[in-house]
């Protein structure tokens, strides 16, 4: 018994010292930073979920931003760098990109264990990332977006019918409304199939989309273990996409291709691009399903959040809602529709959309990996060598709400992006506006997201007057269990036909 206790205590001491081996990593290098929690590091909300993760980031950002260009932090036991200087961030994403071209967690997934996420361009490394991005980019040209526009218009009409049927006596939870809209749009544009989100509360594609964004508890625990003990990545297979979900999307892609080829259907959309890519690059069904799921995730989740928050802010600010409605009504055709080119040229709609993304960026931060050792300036005249493999984090949420970057940062003010003051150009040049990231790894689906969200907002605001329902939490709170910026308790709005 004594031997067992001795061995147990020895094992626990070994684990303790192993997990705390890097505790003085940044102190030794003269980089300021908060003391990490044992095991949980400086971002305990990842595990405890007692508050939104942005609050962990923002507390550190507020404390250190006036003292240093960067802060030494710990993501669990992994030493990481939180960069706060916007000029330095811009340099990392552009001029110094080759030193930070991989995203964190890119070595966590592989094609064998997780064929869907392992093929996602966001997680690919080095030359493979460049090759895949080069393959996918032609699928997002202006001509293809314009060809997809009638599909988006058709889904918009279904959304209008849904609102008319469900808003007579009760409010509508708008987070779910926007998710239904973007799910139907993306399903039609990628898989050439009707997801039926507005007519079926348990639509299969919608449910599979949830599973993609809400991995099982066991997968999360496995993932956290590999963060605590990185060598386990080579031993424990990590799979976020369940086998059944993988098979569902692979089958969906195969059926869509078979239907198109058997019926000689020609349509200048993303599926058409994937078919041509398959013939040139000899892609498998799984490769194509992975490409489709990448587009699906980018198109339905982040876009639905952006649209939801835009409607929330417009409901809170009836004066901006009226200004936007006047612009939309003046631009629409006699039948109530709007042309693709006209939609993209509406200046106040642009302002509303970008101001929404500033206040509510879907991703709270970026995390890049140092791929080539490089020196960064901690404070004036003092540099530190950033070693290969160190994650370098960019706190988008905090940057967007920093008064040094934006005047009255907590106020919804679309006029800050007005054309007469330069739109987004000034802030992007400064390096403080990053809703889609920046540089060579900027979000691939940005153009598609802009198109579908703007068309959705057009349908709602030109046909309805919206206002906040008392079921919406005020002030709005974020869901601490969600990785993306997500409203807690939903956004409940009242819709009144105009």
C-alpha positions in Angstrom: 0.0 0.0 0.0 2.8 2.4 0.9 4.5 1.6 -2.4 1.3 2.3 -4.3 0.9 5.7 -2.6 4.5 6.5 -3.2 4.2 5.6 -6.9 1.0 7.6 -7.2 2.5 10.7 -5.6 5.6 10.4 -7.8 3.4 10.1 -10.9 1.3 13.1 -9.8 4.5 15.2 -9.1 5.9 14.2 -12.6 2.6 15.3 -14.2 2.6 18.5 -12.2 6.2 19.4 -13.2 5.6 18.4 -16.9 2.5 20.6 -17.2 4.3 23.5 -15.5 7.5 23.1 -17.3 6.9 26.2 -19.4 5.5 28.4 -16.7 8.4 30.9 -16.8 8.8 30.8 -20.6 7.9 34.4 -21.2 9.3 35.7 -17.9 12.8 34.4 -19.0 12.4 36.2 -22.3 11.3 39.5 -20.7 7.9 39.5 -22.2 5.2 40.8 -19.9 2.0 38.8 -19.2 -0.5 37.6 -16.6 0.2 34.6 -14.4 -1.4 31.5 -15.9 -3.7 29.1 -14.1 -2.3 25.6 -13.7 -3.6 23.4 -16.6 -6.0 26.1 -17.9 -3.5 28.8 -18.8 -4.8 32.3 -19.3 -8.0 31.3 -21.0 -9.9 29.2 -18.5 -13.2 29.9 -20.2 -12.3 27.4 -22.9 -13.0 24.7 -20.4 -15.0 26.3 -17.5 -17.4 28.1 -19.9 -18.3 30.5 -17.1 -18.1 33.5 -19.4 -17.5 34.2 -23.1 -13.9 33.6 -24.2 -13.7 37.1 -25.5 -13.8 38.4 -21.9 -10.6 36.5 -21.1 -8.9 38.1 -24.1 -10.3 41.5 -23.4 -9.2 41.6 -19.8 -5.6 40.9 -20.8 -5.8 43.3 -23.7 -7.1 46.2 -21.6 -4.5 45.6 -18.9 -1.4 45.4 -21.2 -2.2 47.3 -24.4 -0.6 50.6 -23.1 2.5 48.8 -21.8 3.7 46.6 -24.6 3.2 45.6 -28.2 2.5 42.1 -27.1 1.7 39.9 -24.1 3.1 36.4 -23.3 0.2 34.1 -22.5 -0.5 30.4 -22.2 -3.2 28.5 -24.0 -3.5 25.7 -21.5 0.3 24.8 -21.1 1.3 26.1 -24.6 3.2 29.4 -24.5 1.5 31.8 -27.0 1.8 35.4 -27.9 -1.0 37.9 -27.9 -0.1 40.7 -30.3 -1.9 44.1 -29.7 0.1 46.5 -31.9 -2.0 47.0 -35.1 1.1 47.9 -37.3 2.8 44.7 -36.1 -0.3 42.7 -36.8 -0.6 44.1 -40.4 3.1 43.3 -41.0 2.5 39.7 -39.8 -0.4 39.2 -42.1 1.2 40.8 -45.2 4.9 41.6 -45.4 6.1 39.1 -42.9 3.5 36.5 -43.9 6.0 33.7 -44.7 6.9 33.7 -41.0 3.3 33.1 -39.9 1.6 31.4 -42.8 0.1 28.5 -40.9 -3.0 28.6 -38.6 -2.8 27.2 -35.1 -4.2 23.6 -34.8 -3.1 22.9 -38.4 -1.1 20.0 -37.1 -4.0 18.6 -35.0 -6.1 17.1 -37.8 -5.1 14.9 -40.6 -6.8 13.3 -43.7 -6.7 9.8 -42.3 -8.3 10.5 -38.9 -10.7 13.3 -40.0 -11.0 13.3 -43.8 -13.4 16.3 -43.8 -11.5 18.7 -41.5 -8.2 17.3 -42.5 -8.8 18.6 -46.0 -10.1 22.0 -44.9 -7.9 24.8 -46.5 -8.1 26.7 -43.2 -6.2 23.9 -41.5 -3.7 22.9 -44.3 -0.1 23.9 -44.0 2.6 25.2 -46.3 2.6 24.3 -50.0 -0.5 22.1 -49.6 -2.5 25.1 -48.4 -1.4 27.2 -51.4 -2.3 24.4 -53.8 -5.8 24.0 -52.3 -6.5 27.7 -52.1 -5.5 28.1 -55.8 -7.9 25.3 -56.6 -10.8 26.8 -54.7 -10.4 30.5 -55.5 -11.8 30.4 -59.1 -15.0 29.1 -57.6 -15.7 32.5 -56.0 -15.4 34.8 -59.1 -17.8 37.6 -59.6 -19.4 35.8 -62.6 -20.1 32.7 -60.4 -21.5 34.9 -57.6 -23.8 36.6 -60.1 -24.9 33.2 -61.5 -25.8 32.1 -58.0 -27.9 35.2 -57.3 -31.2 33.9 -58.6 -30.9 31.0 -56.2 -30.3 33.4 -53.3 -33.3 35.4 -54.4 -35.5 32.3 -54.5 -34.5 31.4 -50.9 -35.1 35.0 -49.9 -38.7 34.6 -51.1 -39.1 31.5 -49.0 -37.8 33.4 -46.0 -40.4 36.1 -46.5 -43.2 33.5 -46.6 -41.9 32.0 -43.4 -41.8 35.4 -41.7 -45.3 36.2 -42.9 -46.7 32.9 -41.5 -44.9 33.0 -38.2 -44.8 36.7 -37.1 -48.5 37.4 -36.8 -48.9 36.9 -33.1 -45.5 36.1 -31.8 -41.9 37.2 -32.2 -39.4 35.2 -34.3 -36.1 34.0 -33.0 -33.9 35.6 -35.6 -30.7 33.7 -35.0 -32.5 30.5 -36.1 -34.3 32.4 -38.9 -30.9 33.5 -40.4 -29.5 30.0 -40.0 -32.4 28.6 -41.9 -31.9 31.1 -44.7 -28.1 30.6 -45.0 -28.5 26.8 -44.8 -31.0 26.8 -47.7 -28.8 29.2 -49.7 -25.6 27.3 -49.2 -27.2 23.8 -49.7 -28.6 25.0 -53.0 -25.4 26.6 -54.2 -23.0 23.8 -53.2 -25.0 20.6 -53.3 -27.8 21.7 -55.7 -30.4 20.4 -53.1 -33.2 22.0 -51.2 -32.5 21.8 -47.5 -36.1 22.6 -46.7 -35.2 24.5 -43.5 -38.2 26.7 -43.6 -40.7 23.9 -44.0 -39.1 21.1 -41.9 -38.0 21.9 -38.3 -35.8 18.8 -38.3 -34.4 19.3 -41.8 -31.5 16.7 -42.3 -29.0 19.1 -43.7 -29.7 21.6 -41.0 -29.2 18.9 -38.3 -25.9 17.7 -39.9 -24.8 21.3 -40.0 -25.3 21.6 -36.2 -23.3 18.4 -35.7 -20.4 19.9 -37.7 -20.3 22.9 -35.4 -21.2 21.1 -32.1 -18.7 18.1 -31.8 -19.4 15.4 -29.3 -18.1 15.7 -25.7 -15.6 12.9 -26.2 -14.0 14.7 -29.2 -13.7 17.9 -27.2 -12.0 16.0 -24.3 -9.6 14.4 -26.7 -8.8 17.7 -28.2 -8.2 19.3 -24.8 -5.9 16.5 -23.9 -3.7 17.1 -26.9 -3.5 20.7 -26.0 -2.3 19.8 -22.5 0.2 17.2 -23.8 1.0 18.1 -27.5 2.9 14.8 -28.1 -0.4 13.0 -27.8 -1.4 14.4 -31.2 0.8 11.7 -32.8 -0.8 9.0 -30.7 -4.5 9.8 -30.2 -6.5 10.2 -33.4 -8.6 13.4 -33.4 -11.9 13.4 -35.3 -14.3 16.3 -35.0 -16.6 15.1 -37.8 -18.5 11.9 -36.9 -18.3 9.1 -39.5 -22.1 9.3 -40.1 -21.8 13.0 -40.8 -18.9 12.5 -43.2 -20.8 9.8 -45.0 -23.9 12.1 -45.3 -22.0 14.9 -47.0 -20.1 12.5 -49.2 -23.3 10.9 -50.3 -24.9 14.3 -50.8 -22.1 15.4 -53.1 -22.1 12.1 -55.1 -25.9 12.4 -55.6 -25.6 16.0 -56.7 -22.9 15.2 -59.2 -24.8 12.1 -60.5 -28.0 14.1 -61.0 -26.2 16.9 -62.9 -24.3 14.6 -65.2 -27.2 12.2 -65.9 -29.5 15.2 -66.8 -26.8 17.2 -68.5 -27.5 20.2 -66.2 -25.2 23.2 -66.8 -25.1 25.9 -64.1 -22.2 28.3 -63.4 -22.0 27.5 -59.7 -19.6 26.1 -57.1 -20.6 22.5 -57.9 -19.8 23.1 -61.5 -16.4 24.4 -60.5 -15.8 21.3 -58.3 -16.8 18.9 -61.1 -14.3 20.6 -63.5 -11.7 20.5 -60.7 -12.4 16.8 -60.2 -11.6 16.1 -63.9 -8.4 18.1 -63.8 -7.0 17.1 -60.4 -8.6 13.6 -60.2 -10.4 14.4 -56.9 -12.2 11.7 -55.0 -15.8 12.0 -53.8 -14.3 12.6 -50.3 -12.1 15.4 -51.6 -15.1 17.1 -53.2 -17.3 16.6 -50.1 -14.5 18.2 -48.0 -14.5 21.2 -50.3 -18.2 21.4 -50.1 -18.3 21.2 -46.3 -15.7 24.0 -46.2 -17.9 26.2 -48.2 -21.0 25.0 -46.2 -19.4 25.9 -42.8 -18.1 29.3 -44.0 -21.4 30.1 -45.8 -24.1 29.1 -43.2 -22.6 29.6 -39.7 -20.6 32.8 -39.8 -22.9 34.4 -42.4 -26.1 33.6 -40.4 -24.5 35.2 -37.3 -23.5 38.4 -39.3 -27.0 38.7 -40.6 -28.6 38.1 -37.2 -26.5 40.8 -35.5 -27.2 43.2 -38.4 -30.9 42.8 -37.9 -30.5 43.1 -34.1 -28.7 46.4 -34.4 -31.2 47.7 -37.0 -34.0 46.8 -34.6 -32.2 48.7 -31.8 -31.7 51.8 -34.0 -34.9 52.6 -35.9 -33.2 55.7 -37.4 -30.6 53.6 -39.2 -33.3 51.1 -40.1 -35.3 53.9 -41.8 -32.3 55.2 -43.6 -31.4 51.8 -44.9 -35.1 51.0 -45.9 -35.2 54.2 -47.9 -32.1 53.2 -49.8 -33.3 49.7 -50.4 -36.8 50.7 -51.6 -35.3 53.3 -54.0 -33.0 50.7 -55.5 -35.5 47.8 -56.0 -37.2 46.9 -59.2 -41.0 47.3 -59.8 -41.6 43.7 -58.8 -39.8 44.2 -55.5 -36.6 42.4 -56.4 -33.2 43.9 -56.8 -30.4 43.4 -59.3 -27.1 41.8 -58.3 -24.9 44.7 -59.3 -27.2 47.3 -57.7 -27.3 45.4 -54.4 -23.5 45.4 -54.2 -23.3 49.2 -54.8 -25.6 50.3 -52.0 -23.4 52.4 -49.7 -25.5 52.5 -46.5 -26.1 48.7 -46.7 -22.3 48.4 -46.9 -21.9 50.7 -43.9 -24.5 48.7 -41.8 -22.8 45.4 -42.7 -19.3 46.5 -41.9 -20.2 48.2 -38.7 -22.0 45.0 -37.6 -18.9 43.0 -38.4 -16.8 45.5 -36.4 -19.0 45.2 -33.3 -19.8 41.5 -33.7 -17.0 39.8 -35.6 -18.0 36.1 -35.9 -14.5 34.9 -34.9 -13.2 36.6 -31.7 -9.5 36.1 -32.6 -7.0 34.7 -35.2 -4.2 32.4 -34.2 -1.2 32.0 -36.5 1.8 29.7 -36.0 5.3 31.0 -36.2 6.7 28.9 -39.0 10.1 30.7 -39.3 11.9 32.0 -36.2 11.6 35.8 -36.2 12.2 38.7 -33.8 9.4 41.0 -32.8 9.6 44.2 -30.8 8.2 43.9 -27.3 8.6 47.6 -26.6 10.7 50.3 -28.2 14.2 49.0 -28.7 13.5 45.6 -27.0 13.0 42.6 -29.1 12.3 38.9 -28.5 12.9 35.9 -30.7 9.7 34.0 -31.5 10.5 30.4 -31.9 9.1 28.1 -34.5 5.8 26.5 -33.4 4.7 29.3 -31.1 1.1 30.4 -31.7 0.7 34.1 -32.3 -2.8 35.4 -31.5 -4.6 38.4 -32.9 -7.5 39.7 -30.6 -10.0 40.8 -33.3 -12.8 41.5 -30.8 -10.7 43.7 -28.6 -9.1 45.6 -31.5 -12.5 46.4 -32.9 -13.6 47.8 -29.6 -10.5 49.8 -28.8 -11.0 53.6 -28.6 -7.5 54.1 -30.1 -8.8 52.4 -33.3 -12.4 53.5 -33.4 -14.0 56.5 -31.9 -16.8 55.6 -29.5 -16.1 51.9 -30.1 -19.1 50.5 -28.3 -21.6 52.6 -30.3 -23.3 51.2 -33.4 -22.4 53.9 -35.9 -22.6 53.0 -39.6 -21.4 56.5 -40.6 -17.8 55.6 -39.6 -17.7 53.6 -42.8 -19.3 56.2 -45.1 -17.8 56.6 -48.6 -17.0 60.3 -47.9 -14.7 59.3 -45.1 -13.1 56.5 -46.9 -15.3 53.5 -46.1 -13.2 50.6 -44.7 -10.0 51.7 -46.4 -8.6 53.8 -43.6 -9.1 51.1 -41.0 -7.8 48.3 -43.1 -4.7 50.3 -44.0 -4.2 50.9 -40.3 -4.6 47.2 -39.7 -7.3 47.4 -37.1 -10.3 46.1 -39.0 -10.1 42.3 -39.6 -13.6 40.7 -39.8 -12.5 38.4 -42.6 -8.8 38.3 -41.6 -6.3 39.8 -44.0 -3.4 38.9 -46.3 -3.0 35.8 -48.4 -5.1 33.7 -46.0 -8.1 36.1 -45.9 -11.5 34.3 -45.8 -12.1 32.6 -49.1 -15.9 32.9 -48.9 -16.0 36.7 -48.2 -17.5 37.6 -51.6 -20.2 35.0 -51.2 -20.9 36.0 -47.6 -21.4 39.6 -48.6 -23.8 38.7 -51.4 -26.1 36.3 -49.4 -26.2 38.4 -46.2 -27.0 41.6 -48.1 -29.7 39.9 -50.1 -31.2 38.6 -46.9 -31.1 42.0 -45.2 -32.7 43.5 -48.3 -35.6 41.1 -48.1 -36.3 41.7 -44.4 -35.8 45.5 -44.2 -37.6 46.4 -47.5 -40.7 44.4 -46.5 -40.8 44.6 -42.7 -40.4 47.0 -39.8 -38.5 45.2 -37.1 -38.2 45.9 -33.4 -36.7 44.2 -30.4 -39.0 41.9 -28.4 -38.8 41.7 -24.6 -37.6 38.1 -24.9 -34.2 39.3 -26.2 -31.7 39.8 -23.3 -30.7 43.4 -22.8 -27.9 44.2 -22.8 -27.2 41.4 -25.3 -25.1 38.6 -23.8 -22.8 36.1 -25.6 -23.1 32.4 -25.3 -20.1 31.2 -23.2 -20.4 27.7 -24.7 -20.0 28.8 -28.3 -16.6 29.3 -30.0 -18.0 31.9 -32.4 -19.6 35.1 -31.3 -23.1 33.9 -30.7 -26.0 35.7 -28.9 -27.1 33.9 -25.7 -30.8 33.2 -25.6 -31.2 34.2 -29.2 -32.4 37.4 -30.8 -36.2 37.8 -30.7 -37.6 40.3 -33.0 -41.1 41.5 -33.9 -41.9 41.9 -37.6 -44.5 44.3 -39.0 -45.3 44.2 -42.7 -44.9 47.6 -44.4 
